[in-house]
Every structure is written in structure tokens, then in C-alpha cells.
Amino acid sequence: AAIETMYDSGKVVAAVCHGPVCFADCVRADGMPLVSGLKVTGFSNTEEDAVQLSAVVPFMLEDKLKELGGKYEKGDDWNSKVCVDGKLVTGQNPQSSEECANAVIAILK
């Protein structure tokens, strides 16, 4: 509920790598999934395969974000990729952490 409250209040919401998993159950005030219609990224299917954890995770994050109506974008594996859509900021992998933080700072200025 905290993420939904922050997003619906116009606050910045950000997550990197597997962090966007937290958006899977979040809905906006209009009842739509939080990520629906928004540009998002998170740990990709190919990165999950590369670390041999595809059979371990409860769901593939890339697939889930797409299923929820997110406009998933992916960069090259293990390279920084950040999506900013309004006040939602997401990073694909750990290499995206600094760029994601800078995107949040830019929004807050």
C-alpha cells in the first residue's frame, strides 16, 4: 500500500534489478496495475537465464511486467538501462543503479 500511496500522491517511485517485483501487486487509484501503459525495465529473462535462476524465481520479472501491461524495455545484458515514465523510475540490473539514482535526483530538482 505504501508504494501505491506514494505513486498516487505524485511522489517518485523507483526500483532496480529485481526490485520491480514489488510492483506486481500494486494498483493505481483507477484500479489498473501500477505499471500498465508505462515504460519499465527490470532484470531481464536473458539475465535470469545467464545466472541459471529461471527455474528458482517465482516468476520471470520481464514477463510479469509485460503481463501487467508495462511497456518493457531492455538494454544489453549487464549494461545500464533505465526507464523513466513520469515519476516511475526503473533500472534493469545492478549496473543501472547509478543511472537510476541520477534519474531520481533529476526528477527531484
Phi and psi restraints in degrees (range 20) as a CNS / XPLOR table:
assign (resid 1 and name C) (resid 2 and name N)
       (resid 2 and name CA) (resid 2 and name C) 1.0 -64.3 20.0 2
assign (resid 2 and name N) (resid 2 and name CA)
       (resid 2 and name C) (resid 3 and name N) 1.0 -42.0 20.0 2
assign (resid 2 and name C) (resid 3 and name N)
       (resid 3 and name CA) (resid 3 and name C) 1.0 -63.7 20.0 2
assign (resid 3 and name N) (resid 3 and name CA)
       (resid 3 and name C) (resid 4 and name N) 1.0 -45.6 20.0 2
assign (resid 3 and name C) (resid 4 and name N)
       (resid 4 and name CA) (resid 4 and name C) 1.0 -61.7 20.0 2
assign (resid 4 and name N) (resid 4 and name CA)
       (resid 4 and name C) (resid 5 and name N) 1.0 -42.8 20.0 2
assign (resid 4 and name C) (resid 5 and name N)
       (resid 5 and name CA) (resid 5 and name C) 1.0 -62.9 20.0 2
assign (resid 5 and name N) (resid 5 and name CA)
       (resid 5 and name C) (resid 6 and name N) 1.0 -44.4 20.0 2
assign (resid 5 and name C) (resid 6 and name N)
       (resid 6 and name CA) (resid 6 and name C) 1.0 -62.5 20.0 2
assign (resid 6 and name N) (resid 6 and name CA)
       (resid 6 and name C) (resid 7 and name N) 1.0 -48.2 20.0 2
assign (resid 6 and name C) (resid 7 and name N)
       (resid 7 and name CA) (resid 7 and name C) 1.0 -62.7 20.0 2
assign (resid 7 and name N) (resid 7 and name CA)
       (resid 7 and name C) (resid 8 and name N) 1.0 -47.1 20.0 2
assign (resid 7 and name C) (resid 8 and name N)
       (resid 8 and name CA) (resid 8 and name C) 1.0 -67.2 20.0 2
assign (resid 8 and name N) (resid 8 and name CA)
       (resid 8 and name C) (resid 9 and name N) 1.0 -18.5 20.0 2
assign (resid 8 and name C) (resid 9 and name N)
       (resid 9 and name CA) (resid 9 and name C) 1.0 -90.7 20.0 2
assign (resid 9 and name N) (resid 9 and name CA)
       (resid 9 and name C) (resid 10 and name N) 1.0 3.2 20.0 2
assign (resid 9 and name C) (resid 10 and name N)
       (resid 10 and name CA) (resid 10 and name C) 1.0 81.3 20.0 2
assign (resid 10 and name N) (resid 10 and name CA)
       (resid 10 and name C) (resid 11 and name N) 1.0 15.8 20.0 2
assign (resid 10 and name C) (resid 11 and name N)
       (resid 11 and name CA) (resid 11 and name C) 1.0 -85.2 20.0 2
assign (resid 11 and name N) (resid 11 and name CA)
       (resid 11 and name C) (resid 12 and name N) 1.0 158.5 20.0 2
assign (resid 11 and name C) (resid 12 and name N)
       (resid 12 and name CA) (resid 12 and name C) 1.0 -73.1 20.0 2
assign (resid 12 and name N) (resid 12 and name CA)
       (resid 12 and name C) (resid 13 and name N) 1.0 134.1 20.0 2
assign (resid 12 and name C) (resid 13 and name N)
       (resid 13 and name CA) (resid 13 and name C) 1.0 -123.9 20.0 2
assign (resid 13 and name N) (resid 13 and name CA)
       (resid 13 and name C) (resid 14 and name N) 1.0 127.7 20.0 2
assign (resid 13 and name C) (resid 14 and name N)
       (resid 14 and name CA) (resid 14 and name C) 1.0 -139.3 20.0 2
assign (resid 14 and name N) (resid 14 and name CA)
       (resid 14 and name C) (resid 15 and name N) 1.0 149.2 20.0 2
assign (resid 14 and name C) (resid 15 and name N)
       (resid 15 and name CA) (resid 15 and name C) 1.0 -156.4 20.0 2
assign (resid 15 and name N) (resid 15 and name CA)
       (resid 15 and name C) (resid 16 and name N) 1.0 149.1 20.0 2
assign (resid 15 and name C) (resid 16 and name N)
       (resid 16 and name CA) (resid 16 and name C) 1.0 -128.0 20.0 2
assign (resid 16 and name N) (resid 16 and name CA)
       (resid 16 and name C) (resid 17 and name N) 1.0 147.6 20.0 2
assign (resid 16 and name C) (resid 17 and name N)
       (resid 17 and name CA) (resid 17 and name C) 1.0 64.0 20.0 2
assign (resid 17 and name N) (resid 17 and name CA)
       (resid 17 and name C) (resid 18 and name N) 1.0 -114.6 20.0 2
assign (resid 17 and name C) (resid 18 and name N)
       (resid 18 and name CA) (resid 18 and name C) 1.0 -84.3 20.0 2
assign (resid 18 and name N) (resid 18 and name CA)
       (resid 18 and name C) (resid 19 and name N) 1.0 -7.0 20.0 2
assign (resid 18 and name C) (resid 19 and name N)
       (resid 19 and name CA) (resid 19 and name C) 1.0 -54.3 20.0 2
assign (resid 19 and name N) (resid 19 and name CA)
       (resid 19 and name C) (resid 20 and name N) 1.0 -37.8 20.0 2
assign (resid 19 and name C) (resid 20 and name N)
       (resid 20 and name CA) (resid 20 and name C) 1.0 -62.1 20.0 2
assign (resid 20 and name N) (resid 20 and name CA)
       (resid 20 and name C) (resid 21 and name N) 1.0 -5.9 20.0 2
assign (resid 20 and name C) (resid 21 and name N)
       (resid 21 and name CA) (resid 21 and name C) 1.0 -54.4 20.0 2
assign (resid 21 and name N) (resid 21 and name CA)
       (resid 21 and name C) (resid 22 and name N) 1.0 -33.3 20.0 2
assign (resid 21 and name C) (resid 22 and name N)
       (resid 22 and name CA) (resid 22 and name C) 1.0 -64.3 20.0 2
assign (resid 22 and name N) (resid 22 and name CA)
       (resid 22 and name C) (resid 23 and name N) 1.0 -17.5 20.0 2
assign (resid 22 and name C) (resid 23 and name N)
       (resid 23 and name CA) (resid 23 and name C) 1.0 -83.1 20.0 2
assign (resid 23 and name N) (resid 23 and name CA)
       (resid 23 and name C) (resid 24 and name N) 1.0 -9.3 20.0 2
assign (resid 23 and name C) (resid 24 and name N)
       (resid 24 and name CA) (resid 24 and name C) 1.0 -57.9 20.0 2
assign (resid 24 and name N) (resid 24 and name CA)
       (resid 24 and name C) (resid 25 and name N) 1.0 -35.7 20.0 2
assign (resid 24 and name C) (resid 25 and name N)
       (resid 25 and name CA) (resid 25 and name C) 1.0 -106.0 20.0 2
assign (resid 25 and name N) (resid 25 and name CA)
       (resid 25 and name C) (resid 26 and name N) 1.0 8.3 20.0 2
assign (resid 25 and name C) (resid 26 and name N)
       (resid 26 and name CA) (resid 26 and name C) 1.0 -89.3 20.0 2
assign (resid 26 and name N) (resid 26 and name CA)
       (resid 26 and name C) (resid 27 and name N) 1.0 138.0 20.0 2
assign (resid 26 and name C) (resid 27 and name N)
       (resid 27 and name CA) (resid 27 and name C) 1.0 -127.1 20.0 2
assign (resid 27 and name N) (resid 27 and name CA)
       (resid 27 and name C) (resid 28 and name N) 1.0 149.3 20.0 2
assign (resid 27 and name C) (resid 28 and name N)
       (resid 28 and name CA) (resid 28 and name C) 1.0 -79.9 20.0 2
assign (resid 28 and name N) (resid 28 and name CA)
       (resid 28 and name C) (resid 29 and name N) 1.0 173.4 20.0 2
assign (resid 28 and name C) (resid 29 and name N)
       (resid 29 and name CA) (resid 29 and name C) 1.0 -58.5 20.0 2
assign (resid 29 and name N) (resid 29 and name CA)
       (resid 29 and name C) (resid 30 and name N) 1.0 -28.4 20.0 2
assign (resid 29 and name C) (resid 30 and name N)
       (resid 30 and name CA) (resid 30 and name C) 1.0 -82.3 20.0 2
assign (resid 30 and name N) (resid 30 and name CA)
       (resid 30 and name C) (resid 31 and name N) 1.0 2.2 20.0 2
assign (resid 30 and name C) (resid 31 and name N)
       (resid 31 and name CA) (resid 31 and name C) 1.0 88.9 20.0 2
assign (resid 31 and name N) (resid 31 and name CA)
       (resid 31 and name C) (resid 32 and name N) 1.0 -5.3 20.0 2
assign (resid 31 and name C) (resid 32 and name N)
       (resid 32 and name CA) (resid 32 and name C) 1.0 -82.9 20.0 2
assign (resid 32 and name N) (resid 32 and name CA)
       (resid 32 and name C) (resid 33 and name N) 1.0 153.0 20.0 2
assign (resid 32 and name C) (resid 33 and name N)
       (resid 33 and name CA) (resid 33 and name C) 1.0 -54.9 20.0 2
assign (resid 33 and name N) (resid 33 and name CA)
       (resid 33 and name C) (resid 34 and name N) 1.0 143.9 20.0 2
assign (resid 33 and name C) (resid 34 and name N)
       (resid 34 and name CA) (resid 34 and name C) 1.0 -52.5 20.0 2
assign (resid 34 and name N) (resid 34 and name CA)
       (resid 34 and name C) (resid 35 and name N) 1.0 -40.7 20.0 2
assign (resid 34 and name C) (resid 35 and name N)
       (resid 35 and name CA) (resid 35 and name C) 1.0 -86.8 20.0 2
assign (resid 35 and name N) (resid 35 and name CA)
       (resid 35 and name C) (resid 36 and name N) 1.0 -6.3 20.0 2
assign (resid 35 and name C) (resid 36 and name N)
       (resid 36 and name CA) (resid 36 and name C) 1.0 -56.9 20.0 2
assign (resid 36 and name N) (resid 36 and name CA)
       (resid 36 and name C) (resid 37 and name N) 1.0 124.0 20.0 2
assign (resid 36 and name C) (resid 37 and name N)
       (resid 37 and name CA) (resid 37 and name C) 1.0 78.2 20.0 2
assign (resid 37 and name N) (resid 37 and name CA)
       (resid 37 and name C) (resid 38 and name N) 1.0 1.9 20.0 2
assign (resid 37 and name C) (resid 38 and name N)
       (resid 38 and name CA) (resid 38 and name C) 1.0 -107.6 20.0 2
assign (resid 38 and name N) (resid 38 and name CA)
       (resid 38 and name C) (resid 39 and name N) 1.0 148.0 20.0 2
assign (resid 38 and name C) (resid 39 and name N)
       (resid 39 and name CA) (resid 39 and name C) 1.0 -71.0 20.0 2
assign (resid 39 and name N) (resid 39 and name CA)
       (resid 39 and name C) (resid 40 and name N) 1.0 126.1 20.0 2
assign (resid 39 and name C) (resid 40 and name N)
       (resid 40 and name CA) (resid 40 and name C) 1.0 -142.0 20.0 2
assign (resid 40 and name N) (resid 40 and name CA)
       (resid 40 and name C) (resid 41 and name N) 1.0 161.5 20.0 2
assign (resid 40 and name C) (resid 41 and name N)
       (resid 41 and name CA) (resid 41 and name C) 1.0 -145.9 20.0 2
assign (resid 41 and name N) (resid 41 and name CA)
       (resid 41 and name C) (resid 42 and name N) 1.0 171.7 20.0 2
assign (resid 41 and name C) (resid 42 and name N)
       (resid 42 and name CA) (resid 42 and name C) 1.0 178.8 20.0 2
assign (resid 42 and name N) (resid 42 and name CA)
       (resid 42 and name C) (resid 43 and name N) 1.0 179.5 20.0 2
assign (resid 42 and name C) (resid 43 and name N)
       (resid 43 and name CA) (resid 43 and name C) 1.0 -51.7 20.0 2
assign (resid 43 and name N) (resid 43 and name CA)
       (resid 43 and name C) (resid 44 and name N) 1.0 125.2 20.0 2
assign (resid 43 and name C) (resid 44 and name N)
       (resid 44 and name CA) (resid 44 and name C) 1.0 -82.1 20.0 2
assign (resid 44 and name N) (resid 44 and name CA)
       (resid 44 and name C) (resid 45 and name N) 1.0 161.5 20.0 2
assign (resid 44 and name C) (resid 45 and name N)
       (resid 45 and name CA) (resid 45 and name C) 1.0 -58.7 20.0 2
assign (resid 45 and name N) (resid 45 and name CA)
       (resid 45 and name C) (resid 46 and name N) 1.0 -41.6 20.0 2
assign (resid 45 and name C) (resid 46 and name N)
       (resid 46 and name CA) (resid 46 and name C) 1.0 -68.9 20.0 2
assign (resid 46 and name N) (resid 46 and name CA)
       (resid 46 and name C) (resid 47 and name N) 1.0 -32.7 20.0 2
assign (resid 46 and name C) (resid 47 and name N)
       (resid 47 and name CA) (resid 47 and name C) 1.0 -70.3 20.0 2
assign (resid 47 and name N) (resid 47 and name CA)
       (resid 47 and name C) (resid 48 and name N) 1.0 -40.1 20.0 2
assign (resid 47 and name C) (resid 48 and name N)
       (resid 48 and name CA) (resid 48 and name C) 1.0 -62.7 20.0 2
assign (resid 48 and name N) (resid 48 and name CA)
       (resid 48 and name C) (resid 49 and name N) 1.0 -42.3 20.0 2
assign (resid 48 and name C) (resid 49 and name N)
       (resid 49 and name CA) (resid 49 and name C) 1.0 -61.3 20.0 2
assign (resid 49 and name N) (resid 49 and name CA)
       (resid 49 and name C) (resid 50 and name N) 1.0 -41.4 20.0 2
assign (resid 49 and name C) (resid 50 and name N)
       (resid 50 and name CA) (resid 50 and name C) 1.0 -62.5 20.0 2
assign (resid 50 and name N) (resid 50 and name CA)
       (resid 50 and name C) (resid 51 and name N) 1.0 -32.9 20.0 2
assign (resid 50 and name C) (resid 51 and name N)
       (resid 51 and name CA) (resid 51 and name C) 1.0 -93.2 20.0 2
assign (resid 51 and name N) (resid 51 and name CA)
       (resid 51 and name C) (resid 52 and name N) 1.0 5.9 20.0 2
assign (resid 51 and name C) (resid 52 and name N)
       (resid 52 and name CA) (resid 52 and name C) 1.0 58.1 20.0 2
assign (resid 52 and name N) (resid 52 and name CA)
       (resid 52 and name C) (resid 53 and name N) 1.0 40.8 20.0 2
assign (resid 52 and name C) (resid 53 and name N)
       (resid 53 and name CA) (resid 53 and name C) 1.0 -119.1 20.0 2
assign (resid 53 and name N) (resid 53 and name CA)
       (resid 53 and name C) (resid 54 and name N) 1.0 9.5 20.0 2
assign (resid 53 and name C) (resid 54 and name N)
       (resid 54 and name CA) (resid 54 and name C) 1.0 -58.2 20.0 2
assign (resid 54 and name N) (resid 54 and name CA)
       (resid 54 and name C) (resid 55 and name N) 1.0 -33.8 20.0 2
assign (resid 54 and name C) (resid 55 and name N)
       (resid 55 and name CA) (resid 55 and name C) 1.0 -84.4 20.0 2
assign (resid 55 and name N) (resid 55 and name CA)
       (resid 55 and name C) (resid 56 and name N) 1.0 -7.6 20.0 2
assign (resid 55 and name C) (resid 56 and name N)
       (resid 56 and name CA) (resid 56 and name C) 1.0 -98.1 20.0 2
assign (resid 56 and name N) (resid 56 and name CA)
       (resid 56 and name C) (resid 57 and name N) 1.0 -39.2 20.0 2
assign (resid 56 and name C) (resid 57 and name N)
       (resid 57 and name CA) (resid 57 and name C) 1.0 -68.8 20.0 2
assign (resid 57 and name N) (resid 57 and name CA)
       (resid 57 and name C) (resid 58 and name N) 1.0 150.0 20.0 2
assign (resid 57 and name C) (resid 58 and name N)
       (resid 58 and name CA) (resid 58 and name C) 1.0 -64.8 20.0 2
assign (resid 58 and name N) (resid 58 and name CA)
       (resid 58 and name C) (resid 59 and name N) 1.0 -28.3 20.0 2
assign (resid 58 and name C) (resid 59 and name N)
       (resid 59 and name CA) (resid 59 and name C) 1.0 -161.1 20.0 2
assign (resid 59 and name N) (resid 59 and name CA)
       (resid 59 and name C) (resid 60 and name N) 1.0 158.4 20.0 2
assign (resid 59 and name C) (resid 60 and name N)
       (resid 60 and name CA) (resid 60 and name C) 1.0 -81.3 20.0 2
assign (resid 60 and name N) (resid 60 and name CA)
       (resid 60 and name C) (resid 61 and name N) 1.0 121.3 20.0 2
assign (resid 60 and name C) (resid 61 and name N)
       (resid 61 and name CA) (resid 61 and name C) 1.0 -60.2 20.0 2
assign (resid 61 and name N) (resid 61 and name CA)
       (resid 61 and name C) (resid 62 and name N) 1.0 -44.0 20.0 2
assign (resid 61 and name C) (resid 62 and name N)
       (resid 62 and name CA) (resid 62 and name C) 1.0 -56.2 20.0 2
assign (resid 62 and name N) (resid 62 and name CA)
       (resid 62 and name C) (resid 63 and name N) 1.0 -46.6 20.0 2
assign (resid 62 and name C) (resid 63 and name N)
       (resid 63 and name CA) (resid 63 and name C) 1.0 -63.3 20.0 2
assign (resid 63 and name N) (resid 63 and name CA)
       (resid 63 and name C) (resid 64 and name N) 1.0 -42.1 20.0 2
assign (resid 63 and name C) (resid 64 and name N)
       (resid 64 and name CA) (resid 64 and name C) 1.0 -64.6 20.0 2
assign (resid 64 and name N) (resid 64 and name CA)
       (resid 64 and name C) (resid 65 and name N) 1.0 -43.9 20.0 2
assign (resid 64 and name C) (resid 65 and name N)
       (resid 65 and name CA) (resid 65 and name C) 1.0 -62.0 20.0 2
assign (resid 65 and name N) (resid 65 and name CA)
       (resid 65 and name C) (resid 66 and name N) 1.0 -39.7 20.0 2
assign (resid 65 and name C) (resid 66 and name N)
       (resid 66 and name CA) (resid 66 and name C) 1.0 -66.5 20.0 2
assign (resid 66 and name N) (resid 66 and name CA)
       (resid 66 and name C) (resid 67 and name N) 1.0 -43.9 20.0 2
assign (resid 66 and name C) (resid 67 and name N)
       (resid 67 and name CA) (resid 67 and name C) 1.0 -57.6 20.0 2
assign (resid 67 and name N) (resid 67 and name CA)
       (resid 67 and name C) (resid 68 and name N) 1.0 -35.0 20.0 2
assign (resid 67 and name C) (resid 68 and name N)
       (resid 68 and name CA) (resid 68 and name C) 1.0 -82.5 20.0 2
assign (resid 68 and name N) (resid 68 and name CA)
       (resid 68 and name C) (resid 69 and name N) 1.0 3.0 20.0 2
assign (resid 68 and name C) (resid 69 and name N)
       (resid 69 and name CA) (resid 69 and name C) 1.0 91.8 20.0 2
assign (resid 69 and name N) (resid 69 and name CA)
       (resid 69 and name C) (resid 70 and name N) 1.0 8.2 20.0 2
assign (resid 69 and name C) (resid 70 and name N)
       (resid 70 and name CA) (resid 70 and name C) 1.0 -71.4 20.0 2
assign (resid 70 and name N) (resid 70 and name CA)
       (resid 70 and name C) (resid 71 and name N) 1.0 147.0 20.0 2
assign (resid 70 and name C) (resid 71 and name N)
       (resid 71 and name CA) (resid 71 and name C) 1.0 -90.1 20.0 2
assign (resid 71 and name N) (resid 71 and name CA)
       (resid 71 and name C) (resid 72 and name N) 1.0 80.3 20.0 2
assign (resid 71 and name C) (resid 72 and name N)
       (resid 72 and name CA) (resid 72 and name C) 1.0 -66.6 20.0 2
assign (resid 72 and name N) (resid 72 and name CA)
       (resid 72 and name C) (resid 73 and name N) 1.0 132.2 20.0 2
assign (resid 72 and name C) (resid 73 and name N)
       (resid 73 and name CA) (resid 73 and name C) 1.0 -123.0 20.0 2
assign (resid 73 and name N) (resid 73 and name CA)
       (resid 73 and name C) (resid 74 and name N) 1.0 143.5 20.0 2
assign (resid 73 and name C) (resid 74 and name N)
       (resid 74 and name CA) (resid 74 and name C) 1.0 -132.3 20.0 2
assign (resid 74 and name N) (resid 74 and name CA)
       (resid 74 and name C) (resid 75 and name N) 1.0 136.7 20.0 2
assign (resid 74 and name C) (resid 75 and name N)
       (resid 75 and name CA) (resid 75 and name C) 1.0 -97.7 20.0 2
assign (resid 75 and name N) (resid 75 and name CA)
       (resid 75 and name C) (resid 76 and name N) 1.0 -175.6 20.0 2
assign (resid 75 and name C) (resid 76 and name N)
       (resid 76 and name CA) (resid 76 and name C) 1.0 -63.1 20.0 2
assign (resid 76 and name N) (resid 76 and name CA)
       (resid 76 and name C) (resid 77 and name N) 1.0 144.9 20.0 2
assign (resid 76 and name C) (resid 77 and name N)
       (resid 77 and name CA) (resid 77 and name C) 1.0 -52.8 20.0 2
assign (resid 77 and name N) (resid 77 and name CA)
       (resid 77 and name C) (resid 78 and name N) 1.0 137.4 20.0 2
assign (resid 77 and name C) (resid 78 and name N)
       (resid 78 and name CA) (resid 78 and name C) 1.0 65.2 20.0 2
assign (resid 78 and name N) (resid 78 and name CA)
       (resid 78 and name C) (resid 79 and name N) 1.0 18.1 20.0 2
assign (resid 78 and name C) (resid 79 and name N)
       (resid 79 and name CA) (resid 79 and name C) 1.0 -116.4 20.0 2
assign (resid 79 and name N) (resid 79 and name CA)
       (resid 79 and name C) (resid 80 and name N) 1.0 153.5 20.0 2
assign (resid 79 and name C) (resid 80 and name N)
       (resid 80 and name CA) (resid 80 and name C) 1.0 -64.0 20.0 2
assign (resid 80 and name N) (resid 80 and name CA)
       (resid 80 and name C) (resid 81 and name N) 1.0 133.2 20.0 2
assign (resid 80 and name C) (resid 81 and name N)
       (resid 81 and name CA) (resid 81 and name C) 1.0 -147.5 20.0 2
assign (resid 81 and name N) (resid 81 and name CA)
       (resid 81 and name C) (resid 82 and name N) 1.0 123.3 20.0 2
assign (resid 81 and name C) (resid 82 and name N)
       (resid 82 and name CA) (resid 82 and name C) 1.0 -128.4 20.0 2
assign (resid 82 and name N) (resid 82 and name CA)
       (resid 82 and name C) (resid 83 and name N) 1.0 139.1 20.0 2
assign (resid 82 and name C) (resid 83 and name N)
       (resid 83 and name CA) (resid 83 and name C) 1.0 -115.4 20.0 2
assign (resid 83 and name N) (resid 83 and name CA)
       (resid 83 and name C) (resid 84 and name N) 1.0 133.9 20.0 2
assign (resid 83 and name C) (resid 84 and name N)
       (resid 84 and name CA) (resid 84 and name C) 1.0 -122.9 20.0 2
assign (resid 84 and name N) (resid 84 and name CA)
       (resid 84 and name C) (resid 85 and name N) 1.0 121.3 20.0 2
assign (resid 84 and name C) (resid 85 and name N)
       (resid 85 and name CA) (resid 85 and name C) 1.0 -133.7 20.0 2
assign (resid 85 and name N) (resid 85 and name CA)
       (resid 85 and name C) (resid 86 and name N) 1.0 101.0 20.0 2
assign (resid 85 and name C) (resid 86 and name N)
       (resid 86 and name CA) (resid 86 and name C) 1.0 64.7 20.0 2
assign (resid 86 and name N) (resid 86 and name CA)
       (resid 86 and name C) (resid 87 and name N) 1.0 -121.9 20.0 2
assign (resid 86 and name C) (resid 87 and name N)
       (resid 87 and name CA) (resid 87 and name C) 1.0 -100.3 20.0 2
assign (resid 87 and name N) (resid 87 and name CA)
       (resid 87 and name C) (resid 88 and name N) 1.0 9.2 20.0 2
assign (resid 87 and name C) (resid 88 and name N)
       (resid 88 and name CA) (resid 88 and name C) 1.0 -99.3 20.0 2
assign (resid 88 and name N) (resid 88 and name CA)
       (resid 88 and name C) (resid 89 and name N) 1.0 122.9 20.0 2
assign (resid 88 and name C) (resid 89 and name N)
       (resid 89 and name CA) (resid 89 and name C) 1.0 -124.3 20.0 2
assign (resid 89 and name N) (resid 89 and name CA)
       (resid 89 and name C) (resid 90 and name N) 1.0 125.7 20.0 2
assign (resid 89 and name C) (resid 90 and name N)
       (resid 90 and name CA) (resid 90 and name C) 1.0 -132.3 20.0 2
assign (resid 90 and name N) (resid 90 and name CA)
       (resid 90 and name C) (resid 91 and name N) 1.0 146.1 20.0 2
assign (resid 90 and name C) (resid 91 and name N)
       (resid 91 and name CA) (resid 91 and name C) 1.0 -122.2 20.0 2
assign (resid 91 and name N) (resid 91 and name CA)
       (resid 91 and name C) (resid 92 and name N) 1.0 143.9 20.0 2
assign (resid 91 and name C) (resid 92 and name N)
       (resid 92 and name CA) (resid 92 and name C) 1.0 -72.0 20.0 2
assign (resid 92 and name N) (resid 92 and name CA)
       (resid 92 and name C) (resid 93 and name N) 1.0 -39.0 20.0 2
assign (resid 92 and name C) (resid 93 and name N)
       (resid 93 and name CA) (resid 93 and name C) 1.0 -156.3 20.0 2
assign (resid 93 and name N) (resid 93 and name CA)
       (resid 93 and name C) (resid 94 and name N) 1.0 177.4 20.0 2
assign (resid 93 and name C) (resid 94 and name N)
       (resid 94 and name CA) (resid 94 and name C) 1.0 -56.3 20.0 2
assign (resid 94 and name N) (resid 94 and name CA)
       (resid 94 and name C) (resid 95 and name N) 1.0 -30.3 20.0 2
assign (resid 94 and name C) (resid 95 and name N)
       (resid 95 and name CA) (resid 95 and name C) 1.0 -65.9 20.0 2
assign (resid 95 and name N) (resid 95 and name CA)
       (resid 95 and name C) (resid 96 and name N) 1.0 -12.9 20.0 2
assign (resid 95 and name C) (resid 96 and name N)
       (resid 96 and name CA) (resid 96 and name C) 1.0 -91.9 20.0 2
assign (resid 96 and name N) (resid 96 and name CA)
       (resid 96 and name C) (resid 97 and name N) 1.0 -4.0 20.0 2
assign (resid 96 and name C) (resid 97 and name N)
       (resid 97 and name CA) (resid 97 and name C) 1.0 -57.5 20.0 2
assign (resid 97 and name N) (resid 97 and name CA)
       (resid 97 and name C) (resid 98 and name N) 1.0 -49.6 20.0 2
assign (resid 97 and name C) (resid 98 and name N)
       (resid 98 and name CA) (resid 98 and name C) 1.0 -65.9 20.0 2
assign (resid 98 and name N) (resid 98 and name CA)
       (resid 98 and name C) (resid 99 and name N) 1.0 -44.4 20.0 2
assign (resid 98 and name C) (resid 99 and name N)
       (resid 99 and name CA) (resid 99 and name C) 1.0 -63.0 20.0 2
assign (resid 99 and name N) (resid 99 and name CA)
       (resid 99 and name C) (resid 100 and name N) 1.0 -37.7 20.0 2
assign (resid 99 and name C) (resid 100 and name N)
       (resid 100 and name CA) (resid 100 and name C) 1.0 -65.6 20.0 2
assign (resid 100 and name N) (resid 100 and name CA)
       (resid 100 and name C) (resid 101 and name N) 1.0 -44.8 20.0 2
assign (resid 100 and name C) (resid 101 and name N)
       (resid 101 and name CA) (resid 101 and name C) 1.0 -62.0 20.0 2
assign (resid 101 and name N) (resid 101 and name CA)
       (resid 101 and name C) (resid 102 and name N) 1.0 -41.4 20.0 2
assign (resid 101 and name C) (resid 102 and name N)
       (resid 102 and name CA) (resid 102 and name C) 1.0 -64.4 20.0 2
assign (resid 102 and name N) (resid 102 and name CA)
       (resid 102 and name C) (resid 103 and name N) 1.0 -35.3 20.0 2
assign (resid 102 and name C) (resid 103 and name N)
       (resid 103 and name CA) (resid 103 and name C) 1.0 -65.5 20.0 2
assign (resid 103 and name N) (resid 103 and name CA)
       (resid 103 and name C) (resid 104 and name N) 1.0 -40.0 20.0 2
assign (resid 103 and name C) (resid 104 and name N)
       (resid 104 and name CA) (resid 104 and name C) 1.0 -64.4 20.0 2
assign (resid 104 and name N) (resid 104 and name CA)
       (resid 104 and name C) (resid 105 and name N) 1.0 -44.7 20.0 2
assign (resid 104 and name C) (resid 105 and name N)
       (resid 105 and name CA) (resid 105 and name C) 1.0 -59.7 20.0 2
assign (resid 105 and name N) (resid 105 and name CA)
       (resid 105 and name C) (resid 106 and name N) 1.0 -43.3 20.0 2
assign (resid 105 and name C) (resid 106 and name N)
       (resid 106 and name CA) (resid 106 and name C) 1.0 -61.5 20.0 2
assign (resid 106 and name N) (resid 106 and name CA)
       (resid 106 and name C) (resid 107 and name N) 1.0 -37.9 20.0 2
assign (resid 106 and name C) (resid 107 and name N)
       (resid 107 and name CA) (resid 107 and name C) 1.0 -67.4 20.0 2
assign (resid 107 and name N) (resid 107 and name CA)
       (resid 107 and name C) (resid 108 and name N) 1.0 -38.0 20.0 2
assign (resid 107 and name C) (resid 108 and name N)
       (resid 108 and name CA) (resid 108 and name C) 1.0 -76.1 20.0 2
assign (resid 108 and name N) (resid 108 and name CA)
       (resid 108 and name C) (resid 109 and name N) 1.0 -16.4 20.0 2
